[in-house]
């Protein structure tokens, strides 16, 4: 089996953007705005604020494009900017993160949650819109951790670093968020 190498399809656009070409910037905007807006919405959960954060992220990306060294794709580099901007915006709202020192759920309890939640992760018949709406109804702390973990692929150590919380708190917020999501999906 051959390993496929994937190249960044937007290398030329990025180079044109580095030269200050506005049309190339608009093309990159069209390529990434919808997907990155969805990331902003999953984290911020407010359309107007998500739009503002997305615009700020594009301005930052175009302003700092000289720092993009093509060690990853432009999309991966830009996604990191969007996630960081969204989280910083959320912090400015003064989200209260719950430190969980007393959370000592047994392994059996964790397995019970995983088992009861397994229908969500494995059942392909659920409507995407229903799940998305349920995720958006989660409290901020739960929603951010669940979104970063499930949708953006961050692990708990990375989430802890990005949010300034402990890895244990990230895991706990995720477990509680999954439990709450299960409740919300059961009621819908």
Rosetta blueprint (number, residue, H / E / L):
1 X L
2 X L
3 X L
4 X L
5 X L
6 X L
7 X L
8 X L
9 X L
10 X L
11 X H
12 X H
13 X H
14 X H
15 X H
16 X H
17 X H
18 X H
19 X L
20 X L
21 X L
22 X H
23 X H
24 X H
25 X H
26 X H
27 X H
28 X H
29 X H
30 X H
31 X H
32 X H
33 X H
34 X H
35 X H
36 X H
37 X H
38 X H
39 X H
40 X H
41 X H
42 X H
43 X H
44 X H
45 X L
46 X L
47 X H
48 X H
49 X H
50 X H
51 X H
52 X H
53 X H
54 X H
55 X H
56 X H
57 X H
58 X H
59 X H
60 X H
61 X H
62 X H
63 X H
64 X L
65 X H
66 X H
67 X H
68 X L
69 X L
70 X L
71 X L
72 X L
73 X L
74 X H
75 X H
76 X H
77 X H
78 X H
79 X H
80 X H
81 X H
82 X H
83 X H
84 X H
85 X H
86 X H
87 X H
88 X H
89 X H
90 X H
91 X H
92 X H
93 X L
94 X L
95 X L
96 X L
97 X L
98 X L
99 X L
100 X L
101 X L
102 X L
103 X L
104 X L
105 X L
106 X L
107 X H
108 X H
109 X H
110 X H
111 X H
112 X H
113 X H
114 X H
115 X H
116 X H
117 X H
118 X H
119 X H
120 X H
121 X H
122 X H
123 X L
124 X L
125 X L
126 X L
127 X L
128 X H
129 X H
130 X H
131 X H
132 X H
133 X H
134 X H
135 X H
136 X H
137 X L
138 X L
139 X L
140 X H
141 X H
142 X H
143 X H
144 X H
145 X H
146 X H
147 X H
148 X H
149 X H
150 X H
151 X H
152 X L
153 X L
154 X L
155 X L
156 X H
157 X H
158 X H
159 X H
160 X H
161 X H
162 X H
163 X H
164 X L
165 X L
166 X L
167 X H
168 X H
169 X H
170 X H
171 X H
172 X H
173 X H
174 X H
175 X H
176 X H
177 X H
178 X H
179 X H
180 X H
181 X H
182 X H
183 X H
184 X H
185 X H
186 X H
187 X H
188 X L
